[in-house]
Amino acid sequence: MSYQHQFVCCLFEAKLSCVAIVEVNKACTKTRGPRLSVRARAAMPLDTSNQTHVTEFIFLAFSNHPELQGLFFLVFLALYLTAVLGNATIILALRASPALHTPMYFFLGNLSFLDLCYTSTTMPVTLVNFFRREKTISYDGCLAQIFFFVACAGTECVLLAAMAYDRWVAICRPLRYPVLMSMRVCLCLVAGSWLCGLVNSATHTALTTTLTLCGPNHISHFLCDIPLLLKLSCSDPTLNESVLHVASATIGLSPCLFTAGSYVLILSAILKIPSAQGRSKAFSTCASHLTVVVVFYGMANFNYDRPKEGYSLDMDILVSVLFCVVTPMLNPVIYSLRNKEVKGALRKLAGECACI
């Protein structure tokens, strides 16, 4: 057979192969449907029917520094014990001193109790995880942590606004203070603060249970929070994000604006006091609360509203520690240093403990 004849046979066989491939592709297209582009496939919802749902989460915080686990444990333990002992001491001192059974210190006692709950929602699990090879938390445990963490944060926003209202009445409406800030009103304000925080938290927690979490189950943090779980969701989180924005405006921004407006009126009233001694005394009654408000909202804004790009995992953890642990720890320190009545109550409590 000549080379020309062999060449023609090869071309004929190649043409038959191409025709066969085309026919096979057409048959597959009829069976599977039209081929989608990469963008179209990305826009399609994920099929989660055959995927395994998450039953626990693994915290990745501090995983970059395994040799420092002992040091981290001691630091976190010291911060937690300082926050617990400081706030518990404030509560005991206020109860032991009858002179401090006033609306201002009633709110302070509730703030200290709230800070106790705040730190206790995250720190015990974090401390235990330092001794584990894998820092895990169950799905139900994560939801419980989110519920109490969000409830305490929302309650503190509203409670700080109630405390600002108390200071406004005391300075701008002093003659009507016993009526406007009766014990019944104070109880309603505190109960309303807790109700707002619990309702807000229950709403977010219920919506979080609707998310489909198919993995991975790694959380780049040391605690559970709603934005962290939204990143792990393989279902559409649009509703959760919308409710989160609405809650940020109602539970977070509105009390902040109310508190800021109250202090604008308070400062304007203080500046109208003729004597310097009177201005100093009036400002000293609200200086501690104003400091706590600035620290709380400053840390909250830096923790949630800062740009996420350009920050390492270690920086994210540091900011969260400042907000979740250091802020509740500083509140009793601020009040004990700047408030003479609280310092006197602490000395009295220390004297009673020394006698025992």
Backbone torsions as a table, in degrees:
resi	resn	phi	psi	omega
1	MET	NA	133.5	-177.3
2	SER	-74.5	161.7	178.5
3	TYR	-64.5	-34.6	-179.6
4	GLN	-65.4	-42.2	-179.9
5	HIS	-65.1	-40.0	177.1
6	GLN	-63.0	-39.1	-179.1
7	PHE	-65.4	-41.4	178.6
8	VAL	-64.9	-39.9	178.7
9	CYS	-63.5	-39.0	179.3
10	CYS	-66.0	-41.7	178.7
11	LEU	-62.9	-40.9	-179.4
12	PHE	-65.1	-41.2	177.9
13	GLU	-65.7	-38.7	178.7
14	ALA	-64.3	-40.5	179.6
15	LYS	-64.1	-41.9	177.9
16	LEU	-62.2	-37.3	179.5
17	SER	-65.6	-42.6	179.0
18	CYS	-63.0	-41.5	179.0
19	VAL	-63.3	-40.7	179.6
20	ALA	-63.8	-41.3	179.6
21	ILE	-63.1	-42.3	179.4
22	VAL	-62.6	-42.9	-179.7
23	GLU	-65.1	-39.2	178.2
24	VAL	-63.8	-43.0	178.3
25	ASN	-61.6	-39.8	179.0
26	LYS	-63.9	-41.9	-180.0
27	ALA	-64.6	-39.7	179.0
28	CYS	-67.1	-37.7	178.9
29	THR	-63.3	-40.5	178.7
30	LYS	-65.1	-34.2	-177.8
31	THR	-76.9	-43.8	-172.9
32	ARG	-95.4	-15.0	-174.8
33	GLY	96.6	174.4	-177.7
34	PRO	-66.2	149.8	178.6
35	ARG	-75.8	134.7	-178.2
36	LEU	-100.2	150.2	175.6
37	SER	-72.9	168.9	179.9
38	VAL	-63.5	-40.1	179.4
39	ARG	-66.2	-39.0	179.9
40	ALA	-68.0	-40.0	178.1
41	ARG	-65.4	-35.8	179.0
42	ALA	-66.9	-29.7	-178.2
43	ALA	-80.7	-14.6	-178.8
44	MET	-73.2	144.5	177.2
45	PRO	-66.5	148.2	-178.1
46	LEU	-74.3	140.6	174.8
47	ASP	-88.1	106.4	-175.4
48	THR	-100.8	9.8	-175.0
49	SER	-68.1	-30.6	-176.6
50	ASN	-104.6	12.9	-177.8
51	GLN	-100.0	153.3	-179.7
52	THR	-85.7	128.8	-179.4
53	HIS	-82.9	151.7	-175.7
54	VAL	-74.9	132.0	176.4
55	THR	-112.1	-14.7	175.9
56	GLU	-154.0	163.9	-179.5
57	PHE	-122.8	150.8	177.9
58	ILE	-115.3	121.4	177.6
59	PHE	-80.4	133.2	-179.8
60	LEU	-100.0	0.1	-179.9
61	ALA	-63.0	139.9	178.5
62	PHE	67.2	6.8	179.2
63	SER	-70.9	-19.4	178.6
64	ASN	-78.1	-10.2	-177.4
65	HIS	-131.6	67.0	-178.0
66	PRO	-64.3	-26.2	-178.3
67	GLU	-75.8	-11.4	-177.2
68	LEU	-107.4	14.6	-177.4
69	GLN	-60.2	-40.5	179.3
70	GLY	-64.3	-41.9	178.7
71	LEU	-65.3	-43.2	178.0
72	PHE	-60.8	-40.7	179.2
73	PHE	-60.5	-44.8	-179.3
74	LEU	-65.4	-39.5	180.0
75	VAL	-65.5	-47.7	-179.2
76	PHE	-66.3	-37.5	178.1
77	LEU	-64.5	-41.7	178.7
78	ALA	-64.2	-42.7	178.6
79	LEU	-63.9	-43.7	-178.0
80	TYR	-65.8	-45.8	179.9
81	LEU	-64.6	-37.5	177.7
82	THR	-63.5	-43.2	179.1
83	ALA	-65.0	-43.6	-178.0
84	VAL	-67.1	-49.3	-177.8
85	LEU	-66.4	-39.0	-179.8
86	GLY	-64.6	-47.5	-179.5
87	ASN	-70.7	-37.3	177.1
88	ALA	-65.3	-37.2	177.9
89	THR	-65.3	-39.7	177.0
90	ILE	-60.9	-44.7	-179.5
91	ILE	-61.7	-46.1	-179.0
92	LEU	-65.7	-39.6	-179.9
93	ALA	-65.5	-39.9	179.6
94	LEU	-67.5	-37.4	-179.9
95	ARG	-73.4	-29.4	-177.1
96	ALA	-81.4	-15.2	-177.8
97	SER	-109.7	107.9	179.5
98	PRO	-62.4	-26.3	-179.2
99	ALA	-67.3	-17.7	-178.1
100	LEU	-102.1	14.4	176.9
101	HIS	-85.6	64.2	-179.6
102	THR	-124.3	165.5	-178.8
103	PRO	-56.1	-41.6	-178.3
104	MET	-58.0	-46.4	-177.0
105	TYR	-83.0	-19.9	170.1
106	PHE	-62.8	-44.5	176.6
107	PHE	-65.5	-38.3	179.6
108	LEU	-63.6	-40.8	177.3
109	GLY	-62.7	-40.1	176.6
110	ASN	-67.4	-35.9	176.9
111	LEU	-64.4	-40.3	178.4
112	SER	-65.5	-41.8	176.7
113	PHE	-63.1	-39.6	178.4
114	LEU	-63.3	-40.9	179.2
115	ASP	-67.1	-32.2	173.3
116	LEU	-60.4	-46.8	178.7
117	CYS	-65.5	-37.5	-175.8
118	TYR	-60.4	-51.0	-178.3
119	THR	-71.9	-30.3	-176.6
120	SER	-76.4	-9.7	177.1
121	THR	-76.6	-24.6	-174.6
122	THR	-119.5	-36.3	-170.8
123	MET	-66.5	-43.3	-179.4
124	PRO	-57.1	-44.5	179.0
125	VAL	-64.2	-40.8	-179.8
126	THR	-63.8	-43.1	-179.4
127	LEU	-64.8	-41.8	179.1
128	VAL	-65.4	-37.2	-177.0
129	ASN	-67.1	-19.5	177.0
130	PHE	-64.8	-20.0	-179.9
131	PHE	-99.7	3.1	-180.0
132	ARG	-102.9	147.4	176.4
133	ARG	-69.2	-44.0	173.4
134	GLU	-111.9	121.8	-176.8
135	LYS	-83.5	91.3	-170.9
136	THR	-112.2	161.5	170.7
137	ILE	-147.7	140.3	-178.5
138	SER	-70.6	163.8	178.9
139	TYR	-61.3	-45.7	178.6
140	ASP	-65.7	-38.1	177.1
141	GLY	-64.2	-36.8	177.3
142	CYS	-65.4	-43.7	177.6
143	LEU	-63.0	-40.8	178.4
144	ALA	-63.6	-40.5	178.4
145	GLN	-64.3	-40.8	177.0
146	ILE	-62.6	-44.2	-177.8
147	PHE	-59.2	-52.0	-176.7
148	PHE	-71.6	-35.5	-180.0
149	PHE	-65.4	-47.5	179.9
150	VAL	-68.2	-36.7	178.9
151	ALA	-63.0	-44.3	179.5
152	CYS	-67.0	-40.1	-179.8
153	ALA	-65.0	-46.9	179.4
154	GLY	-64.7	-40.3	178.9
155	THR	-63.2	-40.0	-179.5
156	GLU	-66.1	-37.2	177.4
157	CYS	-59.2	-47.3	-178.0
158	VAL	-72.1	-37.3	-179.5
159	LEU	-66.2	-39.2	176.5
160	LEU	-63.1	-35.5	176.1
161	ALA	-67.0	-39.8	177.3
162	ALA	-63.9	-38.2	177.5
163	MET	-67.3	-35.0	176.1
164	ALA	-66.2	-38.4	176.2
165	TYR	-63.2	-40.3	177.2
166	ASP	-60.0	-43.5	179.3
167	ARG	-68.2	-35.2	178.6
168	TRP	-65.2	-42.9	178.9
169	VAL	-65.0	-40.9	-177.4
170	ALA	-65.1	-34.3	-175.4
171	ILE	-97.0	-40.2	-176.3
172	CYS	-92.8	-22.7	178.9
173	ARG	-132.8	58.2	-172.9
174	PRO	-64.7	-32.7	-178.2
175	LEU	-70.8	-27.6	-178.9
176	ARG	-99.0	5.8	-176.6
177	TYR	-57.7	-45.9	-179.5
178	PRO	-61.3	-28.8	-179.2
179	VAL	-84.4	-46.9	-176.8
180	LEU	-70.9	-26.0	-178.3
181	MET	-121.9	50.1	174.6
182	SER	-70.0	167.5	-179.5
183	MET	-61.6	-34.5	178.1
184	ARG	-64.2	-43.3	178.5
185	VAL	-63.5	-42.2	179.8
186	CYS	-62.1	-42.6	178.4
187	LEU	-63.2	-39.9	179.0
188	CYS	-65.9	-39.5	179.4
189	LEU	-65.8	-42.8	179.3
190	VAL	-68.1	-44.4	178.7
191	ALA	-63.2	-39.5	177.5
192	GLY	-64.3	-36.4	177.9
193	SER	-62.8	-46.9	178.6
194	TRP	-65.6	-37.9	-179.8
195	LEU	-64.2	-43.9	178.1
196	CYS	-60.7	-44.7	180.0
197	GLY	-65.0	-41.7	-178.3
198	LEU	-70.2	-41.5	178.4
199	VAL	-64.0	-44.3	178.4
200	ASN	-61.0	-44.1	-179.1
201	SER	-66.9	-41.9	179.8
202	ALA	-62.9	-37.0	178.3
203	THR	-64.5	-47.4	-179.6
204	HIS	-66.0	-40.3	-179.7
205	THR	-65.9	-41.4	178.1
206	ALA	-62.8	-41.2	178.1
207	LEU	-68.4	-32.4	178.5
208	THR	-65.2	-32.9	179.3
209	THR	-67.8	-18.5	179.4
210	THR	-82.3	-12.4	179.5
211	LEU	-70.1	141.5	174.3
212	THR	-95.3	110.7	-178.3
213	LEU	-105.5	105.8	-173.9
214	CYS	-104.6	1.1	-176.5
215	GLY	103.6	157.8	2.6
216	PRO	-70.0	162.7	-175.9
217	ASN	-105.2	27.7	-178.4
218	HIS	-95.5	128.2	176.9
219	ILE	-111.9	120.9	-178.0
220	SER	-80.9	63.0	-177.6
221	HIS	-167.5	-176.5	175.9
222	PHE	-111.9	5.6	178.8
223	LEU	-145.9	166.5	176.2
224	CYS	-93.6	133.8	177.5
225	ASP	-145.3	156.1	-174.2
226	ILE	-60.4	-49.2	179.8
227	PRO	-58.4	-31.1	179.7
228	LEU	-69.2	-39.0	178.5
229	LEU	-74.2	-30.0	176.9
230	LEU	-62.0	-32.6	178.0
231	LYS	-68.1	-27.4	-178.0
232	LEU	-89.6	-5.7	-175.0
233	SER	-75.2	137.3	173.6
234	CYS	-105.7	10.7	171.5
235	SER	-110.0	174.0	-176.3
236	ASP	-75.2	115.8	-178.1
237	PRO	-95.9	19.8	-174.6
238	THR	-59.7	-43.9	-179.7
239	LEU	-63.0	-43.6	179.3
240	ASN	-61.1	-44.0	-179.5
241	GLU	-65.7	-38.3	179.1
242	SER	-64.7	-45.4	178.6
243	VAL	-65.1	-34.6	178.5
244	LEU	-64.3	-40.7	177.8
245	HIS	-66.7	-41.0	178.8
246	VAL	-64.0	-43.2	179.3
247	ALA	-65.9	-36.3	177.7
248	SER	-61.7	-35.4	179.8
249	ALA	-76.4	-38.3	-174.9
250	THR	-85.5	-47.0	-176.1
251	ILE	-88.9	-28.6	-177.9
252	GLY	-98.1	-57.1	-173.6
253	LEU	-74.4	-42.2	-177.0
254	SER	-61.3	-50.0	175.6
255	PRO	-61.2	-34.9	178.5
256	CYS	-63.1	-45.9	178.5
257	LEU	-65.3	-39.1	177.9
258	PHE	-62.5	-43.3	179.1
259	THR	-64.2	-43.7	179.2
260	ALA	-62.9	-43.1	177.8
261	GLY	-63.0	-38.9	178.4
262	SER	-62.2	-40.9	-178.2
263	TYR	-75.5	-24.8	171.9
264	VAL	-63.6	-44.5	178.0
265	LEU	-67.6	-38.2	179.6
266	ILE	-64.2	-47.2	-178.8
267	LEU	-65.4	-37.9	178.1
268	SER	-65.6	-36.4	177.2
269	ALA	-70.0	-37.5	178.9
270	ILE	-65.3	-40.5	-179.0
271	LEU	-65.8	-20.1	179.2
272	LYS	-84.5	-8.2	177.8
273	ILE	-71.0	127.6	-172.9
274	PRO	-67.8	-40.8	-174.7
275	SER	-88.3	145.5	178.1
276	ALA	-67.7	-35.6	178.1
277	GLN	-64.8	-39.5	177.8
278	GLY	-65.9	-39.8	177.6
279	ARG	-64.6	-41.1	-179.7
280	SER	-65.7	-41.2	-179.9
281	LYS	-67.0	-41.0	179.9
282	ALA	-66.5	-40.5	-178.9
283	PHE	-70.0	-32.4	-178.5
284	SER	-65.7	-24.5	-179.4
285	THR	-73.8	-20.8	-178.5
286	CYS	-120.3	1.1	-177.5
287	ALA	-64.7	-40.3	-178.4
288	SER	-65.1	-45.9	-179.9
289	HIS	-64.4	-40.5	178.6
290	LEU	-62.4	-39.3	177.7
291	THR	-64.0	-43.0	178.5
292	VAL	-62.4	-41.6	179.8
293	VAL	-62.3	-45.6	-179.1
294	VAL	-63.0	-43.5	-179.7
295	VAL	-64.9	-45.5	-176.6
296	PHE	-64.3	-52.6	-177.2
297	TYR	-72.0	-30.1	175.7
298	GLY	-64.8	-45.5	178.2
299	MET	-66.9	-41.1	-179.8
300	ALA	-63.2	-42.5	179.6
301	ASN	-65.3	-40.7	-179.9
302	PHE	-69.4	-29.8	-177.8
303	ASN	-77.6	-38.8	-172.5
304	TYR	-107.8	-26.6	-172.4
305	ASP	-106.5	-0.3	178.7
306	ARG	-77.5	156.9	177.1
307	PRO	-62.0	134.9	-178.8
308	LYS	-78.8	-24.8	-179.1
309	GLU	-77.0	145.5	175.4
310	GLY	86.5	4.4	179.5
311	TYR	-115.7	134.8	179.4
312	SER	-81.3	169.7	177.9
313	LEU	-61.7	-38.4	179.7
314	ASP	-63.3	-38.0	178.6
315	MET	-68.2	-40.5	176.8
316	ASP	-59.6	-42.9	-179.6
317	ILE	-66.8	-41.2	-180.0
318	LEU	-61.3	-43.9	179.9
319	VAL	-64.4	-41.1	179.3
320	SER	-66.6	-36.6	177.0
321	VAL	-63.7	-41.2	178.5
322	LEU	-61.5	-39.1	-177.5
323	PHE	-79.0	-42.3	-171.7
324	CYS	-86.5	-26.7	-173.4
325	VAL	-118.9	-49.8	-173.7
326	VAL	-69.2	-40.7	-179.7
327	THR	-60.6	-49.7	175.4
328	PRO	-62.4	-28.6	178.8
329	MET	-72.1	-32.4	-176.9
330	LEU	-77.3	-25.7	-175.8
331	ASN	-56.4	-51.0	177.2
332	PRO	-65.5	-31.1	177.6
333	VAL	-65.2	-44.0	-179.3
334	ILE	-62.8	-45.7	-178.2
335	TYR	-70.2	-35.5	-179.0
336	SER	-73.8	-26.3	-179.9
337	LEU	-86.8	-33.8	-172.2
338	ARG	-104.2	-4.7	-176.2
339	ASN	-119.0	117.9	-176.6
340	LYS	-66.9	-38.3	-179.1
341	GLU	-64.3	-40.8	179.3
342	VAL	-67.6	-40.5	177.2
343	LYS	-62.3	-39.2	177.2
344	GLY	-65.0	-40.1	178.1
345	ALA	-65.8	-36.4	178.0
346	LEU	-67.2	-40.6	176.7
347	ARG	-62.8	-41.9	179.3
348	LYS	-62.6	-43.2	178.9
349	LEU	-64.9	-40.4	178.5
350	ALA	-64.2	-37.9	177.9
351	GLY	-65.4	-40.3	179.0
352	GLU	-65.9	-39.6	178.1
353	CYS	-66.5	-35.6	179.4
354	ALA	-67.5	-36.4	179.0
355	CYS	-67.8	-35.4	178.3
356	ILE	-68.0	NA	NA
